[in-house]
Structures are given as structure tokens and as C-alpha cells.
Amino acid sequence: MRRLRSSTVVLGGMGVLAATITACGSEPDRRCVDPLTREELPSYRCESGGGSDDDGTTRGAYYYGGSVRDKRVTGGSFDRTAVDSGGFGCSGTGGG
């Protein structure tokens, strides 16, 4: 019977650990959306925070996860921690 060298076992284990950490630490998709209509907006509309600009246009807010259909987002949340980013070995709750 063939025995594996300890360095092979250690390197293999480190690869699995690195993949797990990377997958769990990844961010969910982030989109800039109108907080009232949930319409997708250009990213520059989110860079200056919530509220309204001087010209009366609504500033966007970041929306995490979900999907876009007909320029509107669904299935995610404005709260990043409420969205499960998925990945191997991760646990968490779904969108909100």
C-alpha cells in the first residue's frame, strides 16, 4: 500500500481551506438602484449617498444579490448582511 507524504497532505488541506475562505468571504452582487422603485441606476448615482441631489433626482442605494428583470431588481436586499453570498462551506440566511 502506498503512503502519502505529509507535505502532500498538508498542501492539499491548505488548498481546500483557501477555497473555503475565499468562497465565504466573497461579496454578493451589488447594484445601484432607486430605493423607491427598485429601478437599476448608473453607479455614480450611489456614490454620493442617499437622499436627493440639488436637481431633485433621487440618489441611489446599493442593493445586494437578487437579479434584474425589465430594469428592476428583485430577490435581494438593501442590507448586505441579509444576503447569502453562497460558496462551499458557508451558512447564512436568504435575501430579505
Buried (B, 14 or more C-beta within 10 A) or exposed (E): EEEEEEEEEEEEEEEEEEEBEEBBEEEBBBBBBBBEEBBBBEEEBBEEEEEEEEEEEBBBBBBBBBEBEEEBBEBBBBEBEBBBBEBEEEEEEEBE
